[in-house]
């Protein structure tokens, strides 16, 4: 089990660095969701299911949806700019 914990912790570090270096905002949201899911798995390994459920629901669910809606509202996604130019 110790090896699994080390793999998950290394994935957390990779996700954190990837979010910081990502230029695309939608990609950053997806990586943030992956970070939250990995963190909820770690909470389960640490035998704290209440925190794991909260992390999965709030971190991967609600927060990611709110980030996506915000990007749509402020027209920050690149696909929308291309569609408006073609019309």
DRENMIRO-371267 format. One record per atom (N, C-alpha, C, O): x, y, z; atom name; chain. Coordinates in nm, 4 decimals, padded with zeros to 6 digits. Example, Ala and Ser with C-alpha at 12.3 -4.5 7.8 and 13.67 -1.06 7.14 Angstrom:
// DRENMIRO-371267
@c1=01.3190 | c2=-00.5690 | c3=00.7800 | nutor=N | mido=A
@c1=01.2300 | c2=-00.4500 | c3=00.7800 | nutor=CA | mido=A
@c1=01.3200 | c2=-00.3300 | c3=00.7800 | nutor=C | mido=A
@c1=01.4236 | c2=-00.3319 | c3=00.8465 | nutor=O | mido=A
@c1=01.2850 | c2=-00.2250 | c3=00.7080 | nutor=N | mido=A
@c1=01.3670 | c2=-00.1060 | c3=00.7140 | nutor=CA | mido=A
@c1=01.2900 | c2=00.0030 | c3=00.7870 | nutor=C | mido=A
@c1=01.3409 | c2=00.1138 | c3=00.8039 | nutor=O | mido=A
This chain:
// DRENMIRO-371267
@c1=00.0827 | c2=-00.1198 | c3=00.0000 | nutor=N | mido=A
@c1=00.0000 | c2=00.0000 | c3=00.0000 | nutor=CA | mido=A
@c1=00.0869 | c2=00.1258 | c3=00.0000 | nutor=C | mido=A
@c1=00.0448 | c2=00.2313 | c3=-00.0474 | nutor=O | mido=A
@c1=00.2056 | c2=00.1136 | c3=00.0524 | nutor=N | mido=A
@c1=00.2958 | c2=00.2283 | c3=00.0587 | nutor=CA | mido=A
@c1=00.3319 | c2=00.2779 | c3=-00.0817 | nutor=C | mido=A
@c1=00.3438 | c2=00.3984 | c3=-00.1040 | nutor=O | mido=A
@c1=00.3491 | c2=00.1860 | c3=-00.1749 | nutor=N | mido=A
@c1=00.3829 | c2=00.2242 | c3=-00.3125 | nutor=CA | mido=A
@c1=00.2667 | c2=00.2994 | c3=-00.3759 | nutor=C | mido=A
@c1=00.2877 | c2=00.3973 | c3=-00.4474 | nutor=O | mido=A
@c1=00.1453 | c2=00.2545 | c3=-00.3503 | nutor=N | mido=A
@c1=00.0264 | c2=00.3219 | c3=-00.4037 | nutor=CA | mido=A
@c1=00.0165 | c2=00.4657 | c3=-00.3520 | nutor=C | mido=A
@c1=-00.0181 | c2=00.5566 | c3=-00.4274 | nutor=O | mido=A
@c1=00.0464 | c2=00.4858 | c3=-00.2253 | nutor=N | mido=A
@c1=00.0426 | c2=00.6208 | c3=-00.1688 | nutor=CA | mido=A
@c1=00.1456 | c2=00.7108 | c3=-00.2353 | nutor=C | mido=A
@c1=00.1170 | c2=00.8270 | c3=-00.2639 | nutor=O | mido=A
@c1=00.2639 | c2=00.6589 | c3=-00.2598 | nutor=N | mido=A
@c1=00.3683 | c2=00.7376 | c3=-00.3245 | nutor=CA | mido=A
@c1=00.3309 | c2=00.7730 | c3=-00.4683 | nutor=C | mido=A
@c1=00.3588 | c2=00.8835 | c3=-00.5150 | nutor=O | mido=A
@c1=00.2681 | c2=00.6794 | c3=-00.5376 | nutor=N | mido=A
@c1=00.2234 | c2=00.7065 | c3=-00.6751 | nutor=CA | mido=A
@c1=00.1169 | c2=00.8162 | c3=-00.6746 | nutor=C | mido=A
@c1=00.1223 | c2=00.9084 | c3=-00.7560 | nutor=O | mido=A
@c1=00.0206 | c2=00.8066 | c3=-00.5836 | nutor=N | mido=A
@c1=-00.0841 | c2=00.9085 | c3=-00.5756 | nutor=CA | mido=A
@c1=-00.0271 | c2=01.0453 | c3=-00.5383 | nutor=C | mido=A
@c1=-00.0691 | c2=01.1469 | c3=-00.5937 | nutor=O | mido=A
@c1=00.0673 | c2=01.0488 | c3=-00.4460 | nutor=N | mido=A
@c1=00.1289 | c2=01.1763 | c3=-00.4085 | nutor=CA | mido=A
@c1=00.2089 | c2=01.2361 | c3=-00.5236 | nutor=C | mido=A
@c1=00.2110 | c2=01.3579 | c3=-00.5413 | nutor=O | mido=A
@c1=00.2744 | c2=01.1513 | c3=-00.6015 | nutor=N | mido=A
@c1=00.3470 | c2=01.2038 | c3=-00.7174 | nutor=CA | mido=A
@c1=00.2494 | c2=01.2557 | c3=-00.8231 | nutor=C | mido=A
@c1=00.2783 | c2=01.3551 | c3=-00.8896 | nutor=O | mido=A
@c1=00.1341 | c2=01.1899 | c3=-00.8396 | nutor=N | mido=A
@c1=00.0319 | c2=01.2413 | c3=-00.9306 | nutor=CA | mido=A
@c1=-00.0198 | c2=01.3773 | c3=-00.8839 | nutor=C | mido=A
@c1=-00.0474 | c2=01.4649 | c3=-00.9659 | nutor=O | mido=A
@c1=-00.0329 | c2=01.3949 | c3=-00.7522 | nutor=N | mido=A
@c1=-00.0761 | c2=01.5247 | c3=-00.6998 | nutor=CA | mido=A
@c1=00.0225 | c2=01.6343 | c3=-00.7370 | nutor=C | mido=A
@c1=-00.0176 | c2=01.7428 | c3=-00.7792 | nutor=O | mido=A
@c1=00.1494 | c2=01.6068 | c3=-00.7217 | nutor=N | mido=A
@c1=00.2519 | c2=01.7054 | c3=-00.7558 | nutor=CA | mido=A
@c1=00.2496 | c2=01.7359 | c3=-00.9050 | nutor=C | mido=A
@c1=00.2597 | c2=01.8517 | c3=-00.9455 | nutor=O | mido=A
@c1=00.2363 | c2=01.6317 | c3=-00.9866 | nutor=N | mido=A
@c1=00.2301 | c2=01.6513 | c3=-01.1317 | nutor=CA | mido=A
@c1=00.1080 | c2=01.7353 | c3=-01.1699 | nutor=C | mido=A
@c1=00.1184 | c2=01.8251 | c3=-01.2534 | nutor=O | mido=A
@c1=-00.0062 | c2=01.7070 | c3=-01.1101 | nutor=N | mido=A
@c1=-00.1275 | c2=01.7847 | c3=-01.1389 | nutor=CA | mido=A
@c1=-00.1111 | c2=01.9308 | c3=-01.0971 | nutor=C | mido=A
@c1=-00.1525 | c2=02.0210 | c3=-01.1699 | nutor=O | mido=A
@c1=-00.0517 | c2=01.9543 | c3=-00.9820 | nutor=N | mido=A
@c1=-00.0326 | c2=02.0911 | c3=-00.9353 | nutor=CA | mido=A
@c1=00.0592 | c2=02.1694 | c3=-01.0296 | nutor=C | mido=A
@c1=00.0323 | c2=02.2853 | c3=-01.0609 | nutor=O | mido=A
@c1=00.1659 | c2=02.1066 | c3=-01.0738 | nutor=N | mido=A
@c1=00.2580 | c2=02.1740 | c3=-01.1670 | nutor=CA | mido=A
@c1=00.1915 | c2=02.1937 | c3=-01.3022 | nutor=C | mido=A
@c1=00.2090 | c2=02.2982 | c3=-01.3650 | nutor=O | mido=A
@c1=00.1155 | c2=02.0949 | c3=-01.3480 | nutor=N | mido=A
@c1=00.0487 | c2=02.1050 | c3=-01.4783 | nutor=CA | mido=A
@c1=-00.0546 | c2=02.2174 | c3=-01.4795 | nutor=C | mido=A
@c1=-00.0674 | c2=02.2879 | c3=-01.5796 | nutor=O | mido=A
@c1=-00.1279 | c2=02.2353 | c3=-01.3707 | nutor=N | mido=A
@c1=-00.2255 | c2=02.3445 | c3=-01.3642 | nutor=CA | mido=A
@c1=-00.1541 | c2=02.4787 | c3=-01.3708 | nutor=C | mido=A
@c1=-00.2002 | c2=02.5712 | c3=-01.4375 | nutor=O | mido=A
@c1=-00.0423 | c2=02.4886 | c3=-01.3018 | nutor=N | mido=A
@c1=00.0313 | c2=02.6147 | c3=-01.2998 | nutor=CA | mido=A
@c1=00.0916 | c2=02.6480 | c3=-01.4365 | nutor=C | mido=A
@c1=00.1022 | c2=02.7655 | c3=-01.4716 | nutor=O | mido=A
@c1=00.1307 | c2=02.5484 | c3=-01.5127 | nutor=N | mido=A
@c1=00.1962 | c2=02.5718 | c3=-01.6409 | nutor=CA | mido=A
@c1=00.1020 | c2=02.5702 | c3=-01.7606 | nutor=C | mido=A
@c1=00.1429 | c2=02.6067 | c3=-01.8708 | nutor=O | mido=A
@c1=-00.0205 | c2=02.5297 | c3=-01.7424 | nutor=N | mido=A
@c1=-00.1152 | c2=02.5178 | c3=-01.8536 | nutor=CA | mido=A
@c1=-00.1587 | c2=02.6553 | c3=-01.9041 | nutor=C | mido=A
@c1=-00.1907 | c2=02.7446 | c3=-01.8257 | nutor=O | mido=A
@c1=-00.1591 | c2=02.6701 | c3=-02.0348 | nutor=N | mido=A
@c1=-00.2025 | c2=02.7955 | c3=-02.0962 | nutor=CA | mido=A
@c1=-00.3535 | c2=02.7965 | c3=-02.1238 | nutor=C | mido=A
@c1=-00.4168 | c2=02.9021 | c3=-02.1224 | nutor=O | mido=A
@c1=-00.4097 | c2=02.6793 | c3=-02.1487 | nutor=N | mido=A
@c1=-00.5517 | c2=02.6672 | c3=-02.1797 | nutor=CA | mido=A
@c1=-00.6322 | c2=02.6569 | c3=-02.0499 | nutor=C | mido=A
@c1=-00.6036 | c2=02.5715 | c3=-01.9660 | nutor=O | mido=A
@c1=-00.7308 | c2=02.7421 | c3=-02.0334 | nutor=N | mido=A
@c1=-00.8077 | c2=02.7451 | c3=-01.9102 | nutor=CA | mido=A
@c1=-00.8948 | c2=02.6211 | c3=-01.8929 | nutor=C | mido=A
@c1=-00.9100 | c2=02.5720 | c3=-01.7811 | nutor=O | mido=A
@c1=-00.9512 | c2=02.5706 | c3=-02.0000 | nutor=N | mido=A
@c1=-01.0338 | c2=02.4498 | c3=-01.9904 | nutor=CA | mido=A
@c1=-00.9497 | c2=02.3290 | c3=-01.9491 | nutor=C | mido=A
@c1=-00.9948 | c2=02.2452 | c3=-01.8711 | nutor=O | mido=A
@c1=-00.8296 | c2=02.3207 | c3=-02.0009 | nutor=N | mido=A
@c1=-00.7381 | c2=02.2141 | c3=-01.9606 | nutor=CA | mido=A
@c1=-00.7044 | c2=02.2252 | c3=-01.8130 | nutor=C | mido=A
@c1=-00.6941 | c2=02.1241 | c3=-01.7435 | nutor=O | mido=A
@c1=-00.6873 | c2=02.3464 | c3=-01.7655 | nutor=N | mido=A
@c1=-00.6583 | c2=02.3669 | c3=-01.6238 | nutor=CA | mido=A
@c1=-00.7731 | c2=02.3182 | c3=-01.5361 | nutor=C | mido=A
@c1=-00.7502 | c2=02.2623 | c3=-01.4289 | nutor=O | mido=A
@c1=-00.8953 | c2=02.3390 | c3=-01.5809 | nutor=N | mido=A
@c1=-01.0109 | c2=02.2927 | c3=-01.5041 | nutor=CA | mido=A
@c1=-01.0139 | c2=02.1405 | c3=-01.4975 | nutor=C | mido=A
@c1=-01.0413 | c2=02.0834 | c3=-01.3920 | nutor=O | mido=A
@c1=-00.9861 | c2=02.0752 | c3=-01.6087 | nutor=N | mido=A
@c1=-00.9861 | c2=01.9287 | c3=-01.6120 | nutor=CA | mido=A
@c1=-00.8751 | c2=01.8738 | c3=-01.5219 | nutor=C | mido=A
@c1=-00.8960 | c2=01.7755 | c3=-01.4508 | nutor=O | mido=A
@c1=-00.7583 | c2=01.9364 | c3=-01.5246 | nutor=N | mido=A
@c1=-00.6491 | c2=01.8914 | c3=-01.4382 | nutor=CA | mido=A
@c1=-00.6845 | c2=01.9150 | c3=-01.2922 | nutor=C | mido=A
@c1=-00.6515 | c2=01.8334 | c3=-01.2062 | nutor=O | mido=A
@c1=-00.7518 | c2=02.0265 | c3=-01.2636 | nutor=N | mido=A
@c1=-00.7963 | c2=02.0533 | c3=-01.1267 | nutor=CA | mido=A
@c1=-00.8953 | c2=01.9471 | c3=-01.0792 | nutor=C | mido=A
@c1=-00.8919 | c2=01.9059 | c3=-00.9633 | nutor=O | mido=A
@c1=-00.9830 | c2=01.9032 | c3=-01.1686 | nutor=N | mido=A
@c1=-01.0760 | c2=01.7956 | c3=-01.1340 | nutor=CA | mido=A
@c1=-01.0000 | c2=01.6670 | c3=-01.1018 | nutor=C | mido=A
@c1=-01.0335 | c2=01.5972 | c3=-01.0061 | nutor=O | mido=A
@c1=-00.8984 | c2=01.6360 | c3=-01.1813 | nutor=N | mido=A
@c1=-00.8179 | c2=01.5170 | c3=-01.1558 | nutor=CA | mido=A
@c1=-00.7473 | c2=01.5286 | c3=-01.0214 | nutor=C | mido=A
@c1=-00.7374 | c2=01.4306 | c3=-00.9475 | nutor=O | mido=A
@c1=-00.6983 | c2=01.6474 | c3=-00.9899 | nutor=N | mido=A
@c1=-00.6337 | c2=01.6707 | c3=-00.8609 | nutor=CA | mido=A
@c1=-00.7312 | c2=01.6421 | c3=-00.7466 | nutor=C | mido=A
@c1=-00.6945 | c2=01.5780 | c3=-00.6481 | nutor=O | mido=A
@c1=-00.8533 | c2=01.6887 | c3=-00.7596 | nutor=N | mido=A
@c1=-00.9528 | c2=01.6675 | c3=-00.6539 | nutor=CA | mido=A
@c1=-00.9896 | c2=01.5201 | c3=-00.6389 | nutor=C | mido=A
@c1=-01.0082 | c2=01.4716 | c3=-00.5273 | nutor=O | mido=A
@c1=-00.9999 | c2=01.4495 | c3=-00.7501 | nutor=N | mido=A
@c1=-01.0316 | c2=01.3066 | c3=-00.7435 | nutor=CA | mido=A
@c1=-00.9177 | c2=01.2296 | c3=-00.6764 | nutor=C | mido=A
@c1=-00.9425 | c2=01.1423 | c3=-00.5932 | nutor=O | mido=A
@c1=-00.7940 | c2=01.2612 | c3=-00.7119 | nutor=N | mido=A
@c1=-00.6801 | c2=01.1946 | c3=-00.6486 | nutor=CA | mido=A
@c1=-00.6764 | c2=01.2267 | c3=-00.4998 | nutor=C | mido=A
@c1=-00.6479 | c2=01.1399 | c3=-00.4173 | nutor=O | mido=A
@c1=-00.7051 | c2=01.3511 | c3=-00.4665 | nutor=N | mido=A
@c1=-00.7055 | c2=01.3891 | c3=-00.3248 | nutor=CA | mido=A
@c1=-00.8152 | c2=01.3144 | c3=-00.2479 | nutor=C | mido=A
@c1=-00.7948 | c2=01.2763 | c3=-00.1327 | nutor=O | mido=A
@c1=-00.9301 | c2=01.2935 | c3=-00.3106 | nutor=N | mido=A
@c1=-01.0359 | c2=01.2183 | c3=-00.2423 | nutor=CA | mido=A
@c1=-00.9961 | c2=01.0715 | c3=-00.2240 | nutor=C | mido=A
@c1=-01.0323 | c2=01.0099 | c3=-00.1237 | nutor=O | mido=A
@c1=-00.9228 | c2=01.0155 | c3=-00.3188 | nutor=N | mido=A
@c1=-00.8728 | c2=00.8786 | c3=-00.3019 | nutor=CA | mido=A
@c1=-00.7748 | c2=00.8716 | c3=-00.1851 | nutor=C | mido=A
@c1=-00.7767 | c2=00.7769 | c3=-00.1065 | nutor=O | mido=A
@c1=-00.6900 | c2=00.9724 | c3=-00.1752 | nutor=N | mido=A
@c1=-00.5953 | c2=00.9759 | c3=-00.0632 | nutor=CA | mido=A
@c1=-00.6693 | c2=00.9862 | c3=00.0700 | nutor=C | mido=A
@c1=-00.6297 | c2=00.9227 | c3=00.1677 | nutor=O | mido=A
@c1=-00.7761 | c2=01.0655 | c3=00.0745 | nutor=N | mido=A
@c1=-00.8552 | c2=01.0748 | c3=00.1980 | nutor=CA | mido=A
@c1=-00.9154 | c2=00.9394 | c3=00.2334 | nutor=C | mido=A
@c1=-00.9236 | c2=00.9044 | c3=00.3511 | nutor=O | mido=A
@c1=-00.9578 | c2=00.8628 | c3=00.1329 | nutor=N | mido=A
@c1=-01.0112 | c2=00.7293 | c3=00.1608 | nutor=CA | mido=A
@c1=-00.9029 | c2=00.6366 | c3=00.2164 | nutor=C | mido=A
@c1=-00.9287 | c2=00.5585 | c3=00.3080 | nutor=O | mido=A
@c1=-00.7824 | c2=00.6454 | c3=00.1610 | nutor=N | mido=A
@c1=-00.6719 | c2=00.5634 | c3=00.2119 | nutor=CA | mido=A
@c1=-00.6401 | c2=00.6003 | c3=00.3564 | nutor=C | mido=A
@c1=-00.6039 | c2=00.5143 | c3=00.4367 | nutor=O | mido=A
@c1=-00.6539 | c2=00.7285 | c3=00.3888 | nutor=N | mido=A
@c1=-00.6280 | c2=00.7744 | c3=00.5253 | nutor=CA | mido=A
@c1=-00.7460 | c2=00.7492 | c3=00.6192 | nutor=C | mido=A
@c1=-00.7474 | c2=00.7956 | c3=00.7332 | nutor=O | mido=A
@c1=-00.8448 | c2=00.6750 | c3=00.5692 | nutor=N | mido=A
@c1=-00.9628 | c2=00.6351 | c3=00.6463 | nutor=CA | mido=A
@c1=-01.0440 | c2=00.7541 | c3=00.6975 | nutor=C | mido=A
@c1=-01.0836 | c2=00.7603 | c3=00.8138 | nutor=O | mido=A
@c1=-01.0667 | c2=00.8467 | c3=00.6069 | nutor=N | mido=A
@c1=-01.1503 | c2=00.9624 | c3=00.6386 | nutor=CA | mido=A
@c1=-01.2548 | c2=00.9788 | c3=00.5275 | nutor=C | mido=A
@c1=-01.2421 | c2=01.0669 | c3=00.4425 | nutor=O | mido=A
@c1=-01.3576 | c2=00.8939 | c3=00.5288 | nutor=N | mido=A
@c1=-01.4543 | c2=00.8957 | c3=00.4185 | nutor=CA | mido=A
@c1=-01.5358 | c2=01.0240 | c3=00.4107 | nutor=C | mido=A
@c1=-01.5784 | c2=01.0626 | c3=00.3019 | nutor=O | mido=A
@c1=-01.5584 | c2=01.0906 | c3=00.5229 | nutor=N | mido=A
@c1=-01.6357 | c2=01.2144 | c3=00.5175 | nutor=CA | mido=A
@c1=-01.5608 | c2=01.3223 | c3=00.4390 | nutor=C | mido=A
@c1=-01.6217 | c2=01.3948 | c3=00.3604 | nutor=O | mido=A
@c1=-01.4309 | c2=01.3334 | c3=00.4596 | nutor=N | mido=A
@c1=-01.3519 | c2=01.4292 | c3=00.3822 | nutor=CA | mido=A
@c1=-01.3401 | c2=01.3877 | c3=00.2367 | nutor=C | mido=A
@c1=-01.3374 | c2=01.4727 | c3=00.1477 | nutor=O | mido=A
@c1=-01.3331 | c2=01.2572 | c3=00.2120 | nutor=N | mido=A
@c1=-01.3231 | c2=01.2091 | c3=00.0744 | nutor=CA | mido=A
@c1=-01.4484 | c2=01.2437 | c3=-00.0054 | nutor=C | mido=A
@c1=-01.4397 | c2=01.2877 | c3=-00.1200 | nutor=O | mido=A
@c1=-01.5643 | c2=01.2235 | c3=00.0557 | nutor=N | mido=A
@c1=-01.6901 | c2=01.2556 | c3=-00.0129 | nutor=CA | mido=A
@c1=-01.7009 | c2=01.4065 | c3=-00.0355 | nutor=C | mido=A
@c1=-01.7441 | c2=01.4506 | c3=-00.1420 | nutor=O | mido=A
@c1=-01.6623 | c2=01.4842 | c3=00.0634 | nutor=N | mido=A
@c1=-01.6672 | c2=01.6300 | c3=00.0498 | nutor=CA | mido=A
@c1=-01.5716 | c2=01.6775 | c3=-00.0585 | nutor=C | mido=A
@c1=-01.6076 | c2=01.7636 | c3=-00.1387 | nutor=O | mido=A
@c1=-01.4516 | c2=01.6237 | c3=-00.0623 | nutor=N | mido=A
@c1=-01.3535 | c2=01.6620 | c3=-00.1642 | nutor=CA | mido=A
@c1=-01.4036 | c2=01.6262 | c3=-00.3038 | nutor=C | mido=A
@c1=-01.3893 | c2=01.7048 | c3=-00.3975 | nutor=O | mido=A
@c1=-01.4621 | c2=01.5080 | c3=-00.3175 | nutor=N | mido=A
@c1=-01.5125 | c2=01.4662 | c3=-00.4484 | nutor=CA | mido=A
@c1=-01.6304 | c2=01.5526 | c3=-00.4923 | nutor=C | mido=A
@c1=-01.6395 | c2=01.5918 | c3=-00.6086 | nutor=O | mido=A
@c1=-01.7201 | c2=01.5820 | c3=-00.3991 | nutor=N | mido=A
@c1=-01.8397 | c2=01.6594 | c3=-00.4352 | nutor=CA | mido=A
@c1=-01.8070 | c2=01.8064 | c3=-00.4613 | nutor=C | mido=A
@c1=-01.8505 | c2=01.8637 | c3=-00.5611 | nutor=O | mido=A
@c1=-01.7314 | c2=01.8656 | c3=-00.3724 | nutor=N | mido=A
@c1=-01.7037 | c2=02.0084 | c3=-00.3847 | nutor=CA | mido=A
@c1=-01.5877 | c2=02.0344 | c3=-00.4804 | nutor=C | mido=A
@c1=-01.5985 | c2=02.1182 | c3=-00.5699 | nutor=O | mido=A
@c1=-01.4774 | c2=01.9630 | c3=-00.4619 | nutor=N | mido=A
@c1=-01.3596 | c2=01.9879 | c3=-00.5438 | nutor=CA | mido=A
@c1=-01.3777 | c2=01.9490 | c3=-00.6888 | nutor=C | mido=A
@c1=-01.3584 | c2=02.0312 | c3=-00.7783 | nutor=O | mido=A
@c1=-01.4142 | c2=01.8250 | c3=-00.7127 | nutor=N | mido=A
@c1=-01.4281 | c2=01.7772 | c3=-00.8501 | nutor=CA | mido=A
@c1=-01.5624 | c2=01.8129 | c3=-00.9112 | nutor=C | mido=A
@c1=-01.5735 | c2=01.8244 | c3=-01.0332 | nutor=O | mido=A
@c1=-01.6638 | c2=01.8305 | c3=-00.8291 | nutor=N | mido=A
@c1=-01.7974 | c2=01.8560 | c3=-00.8816 | nutor=CA | mido=A
@c1=-01.8332 | c2=02.0024 | c3=-00.8918 | nutor=C | mido=A
@c1=-01.8278 | c2=02.0612 | c3=-00.9999 | nutor=O | mido=A
@c1=-01.8692 | c2=02.0600 | c3=-00.7816 | nutor=N | mido=A
@c1=-01.9263 | c2=02.1944 | c3=-00.7798 | nutor=CA | mido=A
@c1=-01.8269 | c2=02.3003 | c3=-00.8277 | nutor=C | mido=A
@c1=-01.8605 | c2=02.3836 | c3=-00.9119 | nutor=O | mido=A
@c1=-01.7059 | c2=02.2972 | c3=-00.7747 | nutor=N | mido=A
@c1=-01.6081 | c2=02.3999 | c3=-00.8110 | nutor=CA | mido=A
@c1=-01.5733 | c2=02.3944 | c3=-00.9590 | nutor=C | mido=A
@c1=-01.5618 | c2=02.4984 | c3=-01.0238 | nutor=O | mido=A
@c1=-01.5566 | c2=02.2750 | c3=-01.0126 | nutor=N | mido=A
@c1=-01.5234 | c2=02.2633 | c3=-01.1544 | nutor=CA | mido=A
@c1=-01.6369 | c2=02.3124 | c3=-01.2429 | nutor=C | mido=A
@c1=-01.6127 | c2=02.3775 | c3=-01.3445 | nutor=O | mido=A
@c1=-01.7585 | c2=02.2822 | c3=-01.2058 | nutor=N | mido=A
@c1=-01.8736 | c2=02.3311 | c3=-01.2824 | nutor=CA | mido=A
@c1=-01.8813 | c2=02.4840 | c3=-01.2757 | nutor=C | mido=A
@c1=-01.9091 | c2=02.5491 | c3=-01.3764 | nutor=O | mido=A
@c1=-01.8572 | c2=02.5402 | c3=-01.1597 | nutor=N | mido=A
@c1=-01.8584 | c2=02.6864 | c3=-01.1467 | nutor=CA | mido=A
@c1=-01.7470 | c2=02.7510 | c3=-01.2284 | nutor=C | mido=A
@c1=-01.7689 | c2=02.8553 | c3=-01.2900 | nutor=O | mido=A
@c1=-01.6279 | c2=02.6909 | c3=-01.2302 | nutor=N | mido=A
@c1=-01.5191 | c2=02.7422 | c3=-01.3144 | nutor=CA | mido=A
@c1=-01.5597 | c2=02.7388 | c3=-01.4614 | nutor=C | mido=A
@c1=-01.5371 | c2=02.8355 | c3=-01.5341 | nutor=O | mido=A
@c1=-01.6196 | c2=02.6277 | c3=-01.5056 | nutor=N | mido=A
@c1=-01.6598 | c2=02.6146 | c3=-01.6455 | nutor=CA | mido=A
@c1=-01.7665 | c2=02.7174 | c3=-01.6824 | nutor=C | mido=A
@c1=-01.7582 | c2=02.7793 | c3=-01.7885 | nutor=O | mido=A
@c1=-01.8652 | c2=02.7362 | c3=-01.5974 | nutor=N | mido=A
@c1=-01.9702 | c2=02.8349 | c3=-01.6234 | nutor=CA | mido=A
@c1=-01.9109 | c2=02.9748 | c3=-01.6299 | nutor=C | mido=A
@c1=-01.9507 | c2=03.0556 | c3=-01.7138 | nutor=O | mido=A
@c1=-01.8160 | c2=03.0036 | c3=-01.5419 | nutor=N | mido=A
@c1=-01.7513 | c2=03.1343 | c3=-01.5435 | nutor=CA | mido=A
@c1=-01.6765 | c2=03.1562 | c3=-01.6738 | nutor=C | mido=A
@c1=-01.6828 | c2=03.2654 | c3=-01.7303 | nutor=O | mido=A
@c1=-01.6060 | c2=03.0554 | c3=-01.7229 | nutor=N | mido=A
@c1=-01.5360 | c2=03.0685 | c3=-01.8506 | nutor=CA | mido=A
@c1=-01.6336 | c2=03.0932 | c3=-01.9650 | nutor=C | mido=A
@c1=-01.6053 | c2=03.1727 | c3=-02.0546 | nutor=O | mido=A
@c1=-01.7476 | c2=03.0260 | c3=-01.9626 | nutor=N | mido=A
@c1=-01.8486 | c2=03.0483 | c3=-02.0661 | nutor=CA | mido=A
@c1=-01.9055 | c2=03.1894 | c3=-02.0590 | nutor=C | mido=A
@c1=-01.9265 | c2=03.2532 | c3=-02.1621 | nutor=O | mido=A
@c1=-01.9306 | c2=03.2386 | c3=-01.9372 | nutor=N | mido=A
@c1=-01.9909 | c2=03.3707 | c3=-01.9200 | nutor=CA | mido=A
@c1=-01.8984 | c2=03.4833 | c3=-01.9657 | nutor=C | mido=A
@c1=-01.9443 | c2=03.5814 | c3=-02.0243 | nutor=O | mido=A
@c1=-01.7690 | c2=03.4698 | c3=-01.9393 | nutor=N | mido=A
@c1=-01.6762 | c2=03.5768 | c3=-01.9763 | nutor=CA | mido=A
@c1=-01.6147 | c2=03.5541 | c3=-02.1142 | nutor=C | mido=A
@c1=-01.5253 | c2=03.6279 | c3=-02.1557 | nutor=O | mido=A
@c1=-01.6625 | c2=03.4527 | c3=-02.1847 | nutor=N | mido=A
@c1=-01.6173 | c2=03.4201 | c3=-02.3204 | nutor=CA | mido=A
@c1=-01.4658 | c2=03.4016 | c3=-02.3247 | nutor=C | mido=A
@c1=-01.3984 | c2=03.4561 | c3=-02.4120 | nutor=O | mido=A
@c1=-01.4135 | c2=03.3253 | c3=-02.2309 | nutor=N | mido=A
@c1=-01.2693 | c2=03.3057 | c3=-02.2206 | nutor=CA | mido=A
@c1=-01.2199 | c2=03.1805 | c3=-02.2923 | nutor=C | mido=A
@c1=-01.0995 | c2=03.1552 | c3=-02.2962 | nutor=O | mido=A
@c1=-01.3116 | c2=03.1017 | c3=-02.3493 | nutor=N | mido=A
@c1=-01.2683 | c2=02.9807 | c3=-02.4180 | nutor=CA | mido=A
@c1=-01.2395 | c2=03.0132 | c3=-02.5636 | nutor=C | mido=A
@c1=-01.3115 | c2=03.0914 | c3=-02.6256 | nutor=O | mido=A
@c1=-01.1348 | c2=02.9534 | c3=-02.6179 | nutor=N | mido=A
@c1=-01.0878 | c2=02.9853 | c3=-02.7520 | nutor=CA | mido=A
@c1=-01.1853 | c2=02.9435 | c3=-02.8607 | nutor=C | mido=A
@c1=-01.1911 | c2=03.0085 | c3=-02.9651 | nutor=O | mido=A
@c1=-01.2611 | c2=02.8384 | c3=-02.8403 | nutor=N | mido=A
@c1=-01.3544 | c2=02.7897 | c3=-02.9415 | nutor=CA | mido=A
@c1=-01.4623 | c2=02.8902 | c3=-02.9762 | nutor=C | mido=A
@c1=-01.5036 | c2=02.8987 | c3=-03.0918 | nutor=O | mido=A
@c1=-01.5091 | c2=02.9672 | c3=-02.8776 | nutor=N | mido=A
@c1=-01.6138 | c2=03.0659 | c3=-02.9018 | nutor=CA | mido=A
@c1=-01.5633 | c2=03.1809 | c3=-02.9866 | nutor=C | mido=A
@c1=-01.6383 | c2=03.2327 | c3=-03.0692 | nutor=O | mido=A
@c1=-01.4384 | c2=03.2228 | c3=-02.9691 | nutor=N | mido=A
@c1=-01.3837 | c2=03.3318 | c3=-03.0476 | nutor=CA | mido=A
@c1=-01.3756 | c2=03.2931 | c3=-03.1940 | nutor=C | mido=A
@c1=-01.4045 | c2=03.3754 | c3=-03.2809 | nutor=O | mido=A
@c1=-01.3366 | c2=03.1687 | c3=-03.2237 | nutor=N | mido=A
@c1=-01.3270 | c2=03.1216 | c3=-03.3599 | nutor=CA | mido=A
@c1=-01.4648 | c2=03.1161 | c3=-03.4258 | nutor=C | mido=A
@c1=-01.4774 | c2=03.1487 | c3=-03.5438 | nutor=O | mido=A
@c1=-01.5683 | c2=03.0753 | c3=-03.3518 | nutor=N | mido=A
@c1=-01.7043 | c2=03.0680 | c3=-03.4067 | nutor=CA | mido=A
@c1=-01.7570 | c2=03.2059 | c3=-03.4414 | nutor=C | mido=A
@c1=-01.8238 | c2=03.2217 | c3=-03.5436 | nutor=O | mido=A
@c1=-01.7289 | c2=03.3060 | c3=-03.3595 | nutor=N | mido=A
@c1=-01.7789 | c2=03.4401 | c3=-03.3839 | nutor=CA | mido=A
@c1=-01.7114 | c2=03.5035 | c3=-03.5038 | nutor=C | mido=A
@c1=-01.7744 | c2=03.5820 | c3=-03.5747 | nutor=O | mido=A
@c1=-01.5852 | c2=03.4720 | c3=-03.5289 | nutor=N | mido=A
@c1=-01.5125 | c2=03.5278 | c3=-03.6425 | nutor=CA | mido=A
@c1=-01.5663 | c2=03.4706 | c3=-03.7716 | nutor=C | mido=A
@c1=-01.5768 | c2=03.5429 | c3=-03.8707 | nutor=O | mido=A
@c1=-01.6011 | c2=03.3420 | c3=-03.7737 | nutor=N | mido=A
@c1=-01.6501 | c2=03.2777 | c3=-03.8952 | nutor=CA | mido=A
@c1=-01.7862 | c2=03.3306 | c3=-03.9364 | nutor=C | mido=A
@c1=-01.8175 | c2=03.3326 | c3=-04.0554 | nutor=O | mido=A
@c1=-01.8679 | c2=03.3732 | c3=-03.8414 | nutor=N | mido=A
@c1=-02.0024 | c2=03.4217 | c3=-03.8742 | nutor=CA | mido=A
@c1=-01.9924 | c2=03.5596 | c3=-03.9272 | nutor=C | mido=A
@c1=-02.0939 | c2=03.6202 | c3=-03.9613 | nutor=O | mido=A
